[in-house]
Amino acid sequence: MVEDSKNSFLSKLSFFSSIGGLLFGYDTGVVSGALLLVTQEFNLTTIEQELIVTSTIAFAALFSLAAGLLNARLGRRSTIIISSFLFATGSVFMAASSGFTSLLIGRAIIGTGLGISSMSIPLYLSECAPPEIRGKIVTVNNLSITGGQLIAALIDGEHSVKSQMAGVGCLVSPSFRLLFNSLALSSSCQNRRGT
């Protein structure tokens, strides 16, 4: 019975890891193809294009630095919930964007979520996973990042504005799934680790 509970927990942990990584990879990759067509649709200037791409990276960098403080003050679970909420909110903004401003806001919100989750999810995973499989669990997150980038590249290969906006909108469902799954996380994994 204890073994079943442990296996269930590890399965959930791996699934959670893969969603977080997939979102990270997908969002960092999808803009490259979407930007070409969104530029035409929204008549973006070169500076606006640069802002759309760099806003996500800038916010991710800034909030990855703040993530340590957030994790220390709020705990891993609360910080992951915040980043999941930001993913979901930014995804909705981007999917519904009708111009430069709404797209920029969505990208900035996503960047904030990316920065926070890039530290929080691997930290939580490494604390929760038993020592004998800790590396495997964290590797699932890394492989999912690459998988997300691959999926983004495949969607970017489809050359239509509707497919690109649908591609951006593809973030909505996994973002909400990550949010709802993060609500079910335990706030501490010290009893599960065995270390």
PyMOL commands that set and color helices and strands:
alter all, ss='L'
color gray80, all
select helices_A, chain A and resi 2-42+46-74+76-95+100-128+134-156+161-169+172-183+190-193
alter helices_A, ss='H'
color red, helices_A
deselect
rebuild
show_as cartoon
